[in-house]
Amino acid sequence: MSLLVRVGGKAVTLDDSALVGIGGEGRVFRAAGCAFKIYHPIDAALSQAVRDAQVRARALTFDKIRAFPKLPSEVIAPVEIVTSSRGEPLGFTMPLVVDGVEAARLAQRRYRDGVVSQSAVVASFARLAEIIARVHAANVVVGDLNDGNVLFVAGDPRIIDADSMQVGPYPCVVGHERYLDPMLYGVDLAKAPAFTRGSDWYAFAVMLFSSLLFVHPYAGSHASYKTVLRRAEARHSALRADVIYPKAAVRPETLTDAMLAWFSSVFDFGGRDAPPAAIFAARFTTCACGTEHARACCPTCTTKVSMPVTIHAGGLQVTRIATATGTILAAVVHANLKYLVETHAHGAEGALVRESGIPLECPARTPEMRAFIAGDTTWLAFGTRVLRFDRGALVATTSTSTWRDEPAFACNAHDAFRTDGDWLVSAVTGRRIGLVLGGQTFFRVGDAVGFGFYRTGEITRYFTFATARGGFFDVALAPLRGRVVAAEVTFDAGHALFTITTEERGRLVAAMHLVAADGTVVASMVGAPEDDVALASVDGKCLAFGVVLVAHEGGLVALKADAGSRTFAPLRAFPEARGHVSDESTLLAGPGGSLYVVRPREILQLSIS
């Protein structure tokens, strides 16, 4: 699909091959050395009153763009208005950001562990704080500040989606609910300018807290406040002693007193001051136990407990299978458990070693590197470059495209898959599986079944395929709306469990779908992430033993798909697994009805009688 537009008196053609991303407001293309943001058309199916309101709102947006002040160069602000051939405003141009990484990545342990230090995160956020202060000095408020509209380019921040900023009389009409100042809950953001400098610093504090501790400041569980939003309203943060702190998160005790004091002032006492310089003066070190901390003594070593094998009430047996001084980068069950760990045992900092003890002769790990296991073969993807290792030795190099900033690549026990232009192909034999959209396709594979999707314009195509034969089966799911935050798939012999979280106009929507190999949708669940533990995260799920197993802070829950109603029903809870699993764990079906739980630095085997 292509679109002919005009900018600066010149005609420019935008097509899907130049599509950078799709969000709730529009699509972003790369063309003529800059980025083009084109707003979605107003839906003709809406009522006349709603359409009229959206037309007025769109007109105000273009008035705001025309009135935009000079802002720091790190703010990716509108440059020129883009029109149709008839002169109708469609969007605007802006500087192109190359190799930007969403701030959301810094709050993901799997992305950061061992390669992006806490000190590097603090330094990046110190620069971001300087940029926000300069934006405020220009009498502009960011407003919808969140981890999706801040990018880091080699650690240097860029603020995007600047057209949503609050400029003079023009309000910021949207706020991401997990970053929105609780003082603005229930406020009509479109009615008048409502954001403040303080609300920007609140959102900044949420991002920094999440990036340092891998958890939202109102995460965890509390008997009286059941959701993140209710806890935020009550000013009852995860730092409070009566909150059950998520086990998967970094302990707050690793931060300095200055950091903890500022976070507590913001999240527990309603403070909205800019961050003090003292929090950016923190100096982190890495203990021999692997804990990165900014304390005189490591807070982990003093509380560490050995747990080789433990029997718990309820018949739960927990066995530690593997540990890593770095990070467990990948784990699968291909006949038996196979994994790749980062370790210091072979004398080289950050050596990558398979479960057999064989190290990989590979380049240094980077934040963008992703690891994949196919039996005894290991694949490492560095962006679009993919390396194949057999018994530790590099034996082949290939390429693939990316989806967002992740390599479009996947493995099962027998094969590996990549994209070659607009084809999904075998990375081993070159066999073509089916036509996709290069650079816009997400996919995963199990041993027998694969699942994927791509978006073009307002259309989303979902598909399944037989990994051994190829050819696609279409899946009848609703088109995606807004920005994709995260997506994941887990498989059994004949099904794919697809989980996705999207964000539109500041609200998160989560969905989980069980899809048969022939594309039939067996069961679905859609709602806000806090509606059900099954929707809280795209991770922490497994198709095993004929049920869907879901990990959360309270233990494990088994769900059964009801093909008649096409819904999921609770089958059994396993609270005895509490403390050993979280919604960030990777779950793998093990032998004899056991379950492997893959955590950042260890793999556990749970056997429940």
N, C-alpha and C positions, 0 to 999 in steps of 0.2 A: 504494500500500500504506500502511496506517495501523496504529498501535499505540496502545492505550489503556493509560496508566500512571497511577500515583498518586504524589504527592509532597506532603508536608505536609498530608495529609488531603484533598487535592483531586485530581480526575481531570483529566488532560491528554492530549490526543490528539496524537500525533506522526505526521506523514506525510512522504512523500518530497519534497513541495514545500518542507519546512522542513529538509531534509537539508543539513548544512554540509560533511560529509566522512566518508569511510570509511577506517578503518585496520585494522591487524592484529588489534586487540583488540575493536573495536566500531564503532558509528556515532555521529556527533555531530549533534544536531538543535538548531535554534533555536526556542524556544517560551517563552511566558510571561515574556519579558524576560531569560531566561538560557539557558545551554547545557545540553543533556542528553546525557550519554554513556551509551549503552546497549550493554552487552557482547553480542557474538555468542553465540547459543545454542551449547551444547556439542553437537558433531556426534554424532548418534545412530548413525552408521555406524562409529564407532570401536569398538575392542574394549572390553569391560567394564572391564578394568584401566586403560586410558588414560582412559576416561570418569570413573572413580572418582578418578583422580589430578587431573583437571581440575576436578572438583567440589570437591575439597579445596583446590586452589589458588585457586579462585574464592571459597570461603568465607574463606580467609585474606586475600584482597584486601579483602573487605567488613569484616573485623575491623580491617585497617589503616586503612581510610577512617574507621571509627568512632573510631580512636585518633589521628587526624591532629592534629598540634600547630598552633598559630598560626604562620603563615609570612608573609613579606613580601607585601604586596598585589600585587606584580608576579608572584607565583606563582599560577597559576590552579588553585587547590586545590579538592577536593570540598567541597560545602556540605551537601547533603541526599541521603540515599539514595532512589533511585527504585524503586518496587516494582510488581508486577503487582496486579491486583484481588484476588488471593488472598494478597497479602502477600509474595510471593517477591521478593527483591532482584534488580533488573535492571541497575542502574547508579546514576548519581548526577547531581546538578546541579552546575554551577560557573558562575562569572562568564562573561559573554559577551564575547569579544574581537572588536571591530569594526575592519575595515581592517588586520588584522595581516598582515605579510609574513614568510614563512618565512626564517630565517637562511640557508637554502640559496641564496636569491636573491642574497645578497651575494657568493657565490662564483661567480656567473655573469657573465662579462664583458658579455654582450649586455644584461643587465638594468642593470648598473651604469655602464658606460663613459660618461663625460661627464656623468652626472647624480648619482651618489652617489660622493662623493670618498673618498679614502683617509682623510682627516682625519675625515670623518663616520663611517666604519666604526670607526676607533679610538675615537672618542667613545662610540659605541653599545656597543662591547665593554668599555669602561671601566665603564659603568653596569651591564653584565651581570656583570662581575667583582664589583662591590659587592653585587649581589643574591645571587650564589652564596656570598659570604662571610657574608652574613646568614643564609642557609639553613644553612650549616655552624654558625653560632653557635646555632641552634636544635637542634643535634645531629641534623640530617637531612643525608643525602647524596643528591644528585640521581640518581646512578647512570647511567641511560640518557640522558645528556646528548648531544644530537646536533643537527644543523642542521634537523631536522624538528620538534623540540619546543621550539624557541626562536622566538618571533615578535617582530618589531619593529613598533611602532605609532608612526609619525612619528619613528623612531629610538630610541624607548624600548622596552627589552626586556620580554618576558613569557615565563615558562617554563610550558609546558603539559604535559599528560600527567603531572600531579603524582601521580596514583594509583600510578604505577610507582616512585616514590621509595623509598629505603631509610629506613625509620622505625623506630627502636628495634630490636626483635627481628624485624621484618618485612622480609625482603630485597627488593631490586630483582631481579627474576628474569630480566631481559632486558637485553642491551647491544648496541647497534648495532656491527657488527664493524669498521667503519671509524673508530669513535670509542672502541672498547673498549681500555682500557689493556692492552698486551701482557702485563703481569704477571698478568692475569686470563685469558689464553688457556688453555682446557682446564679452567677451574674451573666446577663445578656451581653456578651462580648461585642456583638455587632452594633449595639445601641449607641455606645459612646466609648472613647478611649478609656480603658479600664486597667491595663497593665501599668506597672510601675518599675522603677529601677530595682526596688526591693524584690519584686516578683521575678525579675531576671536573676538576681543573686540566689533566690530560692532554687530556681531551676539549675543554675550552675552548681549549687551545693548537692543537688540530687545526682547530677552527672558525676561529680568528683567522688562522692561517697560510693556510688555504684562501681566506679572504675577501680577504686582502691580496695574495696571489700567484696566485689562480685555479687552484690545484693542491693536491692532497693532499700532506702532508709526506713521504710515502713513495712518491710518484709518480716518473715517470722510468723509466729502465731501467738494469739492472746485470747483468753477466755471471753473477754467482753467486747473486743473489737475484731470482727471476723475478716475484714478485707483491708487492703492497702488504703483505700479511700477513707474508710471509717477511722482507721488509725491516724491518718493524716489530719482529718478533721479534729480528732481528739488530742493531737500533738503528743502521740505516744510512740516513740521511735523504737527501732530495734536495739538502741543503746540502753533501754530501760531494763532493769534487773528482772522484771516479771514477764518479759517477752521471751519466748522460746526461740533462740537464735538459730537460723538455718545452719545445719552442720556443714553444708557444702561451701559456705562463705568463709572468707578470711576473717579471723578474729579481730575485733576492734582494738584489742590490746597491742596489736602490731603497729598502731599509729601513735603519733606524738600526743602529748597532753594538749598542745595548742590546737591540733586538728580536732581532737575529740571535743574540746571545749566549744569550738566554733560550730561543729556539726550539732552538738546538743543545743546550743543557743538557737540555731535555725529550726531544728526539727522538734524540739521539746518545749521551747519557750517563745517561739514566734519571732525571733530576731530576723531582720532582713538587711543587715549591714553587709557591705562588701567584705570579702575574705581578708583577714589581716595578713600582712607580709610574713608573719611567723609560720603560717602553715606551709608556705612554699620553701621554707628554709630546712625542711625535714631532710635528713640524710639516712637512706636505707642501706642496710647490709644484709647479706644472705648467710644464714647460719649453716653449719655443716648438716643440720637436719633438713635443710631445704626451705625453711621459713625465711621470708624476706620481712624485715622489721626495721623500725626506726627507734628502737629502745637500746638502753645500755646493755641489757641482757635479753636473750631470746625468750619470748613468752611461751613458746611451744615446748621447748625442752623441759621446762620445769613442771609441765602438766602431762607430758607424753606417757601413754600407757601401752604396754605391749599386749597384743591380742592375736596370738597365733591361731587358737581355736577356742571358741566360746559356745557353751550351750545355754540357751535362754528358755524361760518359761514359754510354754506353747509349742515346744518341740523344735525351735529354731536352732540350727547349727550354722555357725559362721566360720569360714576358713579363709585366711588370707592366702591368695594364690601368688600374687606378685606385688612388688613395691618398686618405686622408682625414686631416685634422688632428684630427677628432673620431672618429666611429665610422661604419662602413658599417652601416646599419640594416636594409636589405633588398636582395636581389638575386635576379633570376629571369631565365630565358631565355624570352622571348615573341617568337619569330621571331629576335630578336637580344638581346644582353645589356642588361638594364635594371636600374638600381639607384638607391638613395637614400642619400646620405651627409650626415653632419653636417660642416659646414665653417665656417671663419671668413673665407672669401674674400669674402663679400658685406658685410663690415663689421659684421654683427650676430653677437653671441656665440651659437654653436650654431645657425646657420642651416641649414635642411634643403634640400638641392639635389638635383634629379634629374640623371641622366647627361647630359641635354641641356643642363645649365647653368641650368635654370629653378628659382629658389627657390620654396618653398611659403610662402604667406601664412598661417602657422599659429600656434597658441599655443605657448608655450615647452614644450620637451620635458620630460617627467617620467619617473621610473623605470618607471611602469606603462604608458607609451605603447608601442604596437606599430605597426609600419609594414607595409603590404601594397601590392603592386603588381599592377595589372591593365592590361597594355599601357601606355598613356600616362597612365592614371589612377592616382592615389595615394590610399590610404585610411589614415587614422591613427585608431587606437582608443585612447581614454583610458578604460580600464575598460569601462563599458557604453555610453559615448558614442562614436560613430564619425563621422568627418568625411571627406567625399569632396572631392578636389582634382583639377581638370582644368586642365592647363597652369599649375599653381601657384596657381590661384584656388579658394577654397572655394565649392563649388556645391551641396552638399547635406549634411544631417546626418541620421543614423539612430541606432538603438540595437540592442543585442544583450545577451544574458546573458553570464555568465562561466563558465569551467570552471576550478576552483580559483581562482587570482587572475589568470587570463589571459582576454582577450576571446574569446568563441566566434565567431570570424570567420575567413574564408579567401577567397582570390582565385585565379582562373586568368586566362588572357589575355582571356577573353570576359565574365566575370561575377564577382560577389562574393556571398558567402553568409554568413548570420547566423542566429541563432535568434530566433524571435518566439513567446514563450510555449513551448508544446510542439511547435512546428513549426520545421523547418529550411527556410529560404526564401531566394530570391534577393534580395540587397540592392538590386539594380537594378530588377527588374520586380515583385517581390513574389510571384513564382511559388512555390508550395509544393513542396518536394522530398520530405518525409516527416515522420512523427511521431517526435519524440525526447523526452527528458526535460529540461525547462528547467532550466538551472543545473547540470546534471550531465553534459552531453554534450561530448565531445572529437571534433573532426573536422578533416580537412584535405582539400584538393582538388588534383587535377592538371588537365590540360587536358580529359581525357575522363572520368576516374574520380575518385570521392571515397571516403573511408574514414572511419569513425567508430565510437565506442562510447559506451555509458552504463551505469551500474550502478544497480540498485535492490535493496536488501537484499543477498542473496548471489548475485544473478543479474547477469550481464554480457551485454549484447546488443551484438554487433559487426555492422557492416553496410558494404556498398559501395553506390554509386549512380552512375548515369550523370549527369554534371553537366548535360548538355543536356536530359535528359528527366525525371529524378527517379524516385522509386520505389526502395525498398530491396531489396537481396539480403542475406539473413542469412549470416553467416560463422561456421563451426563451430570456435571456439577455446575453450580452457578458461576458466572464470570467473576473474576477477581475485581474488587474495587479498592482503590487506594494503594498505599505503599505496602509491599511485602516486607514484614519485619523478620520473619524466620519461617522455615519450612523443613520438614523431615519426613522420612518414610521408613517403616520397618516391615518385614516380610515374614510369612511362613510359606509353605510349599505352594499354596494356591491363592494367596491374598496379599494385598498391600494395605497397610494402615498409614494413611496420609494425614499429617497434622500440619496446620498452617496458621500463622498469626498475621493479620494485616492491620494497618492503621489508616483511618480515614477521618479527617477533620478532628484530629486529636483523640479519637476513641479507638481502643484496641478491640478487634473481633477475632476470636479463635474458632477454628473448626477442626473436627476430626472425622474422617471418612474411612470406612472399611470397604475396600473395592476388590472384587473377585478378578481372577486372571483375565476373564473375557470382558472386563470393563463394567460389569454390573455393580452398582452401588448397593452394598448389603445393609449398611447402617451409617447414620450420620449424627453428629452432635455439633451445634453451633451456639456460641454465646460469648460473653465477656470472659477473660481469663480467670477472674475470681468466681465465676459461676459454679465451677466444678473443678476438682483436682485434675481431671483428665484434660482440661483445657488450659491449665496454668502455664504449661511449657510445651514446646514441640519435642523436647527430649524426654527421657525417663519412661519410655513405653516399649513394650515388647509383645509380639504375637507369639504365644507359646501355649502348648497343652490345650489348644482349642479355645483360649480366652485371650482377652486383652489385659495385660498386666500394666498397671500404672504406678510409678513411684512418686511419693511426695514426702514431705517432712514427717507426716504421721505414720508412715510405713508403706505398705503395698495395698492396692485395691485390684481385685479381678472383676472385669466387666464381661458380660456376655452379649453378643450381637443378636438382636431379635429381628430375623429376616421379615417377619410379618409386619411389624410396625416400623421397621428400618431405623430402630433406635438402639442405644446401648443401655443395658440394665445392670445394676450392681449385683455381683454374685457372691463375693466374699471379701472381707477385709483381713489384712495381716498386720495388726498393730505391732506385733513382736519384731517386725523388721525395722521399726523406728530407730533412728540413729545410724543405720547402715545404708540407707538409700535417701535420695532426694530427687526432685524433678529435673536435676541436671545430670543424673547418672545415666549411663548407657546400660541397658538391660539386654542380656543374651541368654537364650535357652541353653541350659547345660545338660549333662547326662543324668539319667535317673530321676528326672523331674526337678533337678536343681536349677538354680538361676545364678548366672554370673552378673555381678554388679561392678561396672567399670567406673572408677572415680579418678580424679586427676592424677593421684600418686599411688593408687593401689587398685588391685582387682580382688574382690571378695567372691566367694562361692556360698550361696545361701541354700540350705536344704530345709524345707518346712514339712513337717509330718502332719 
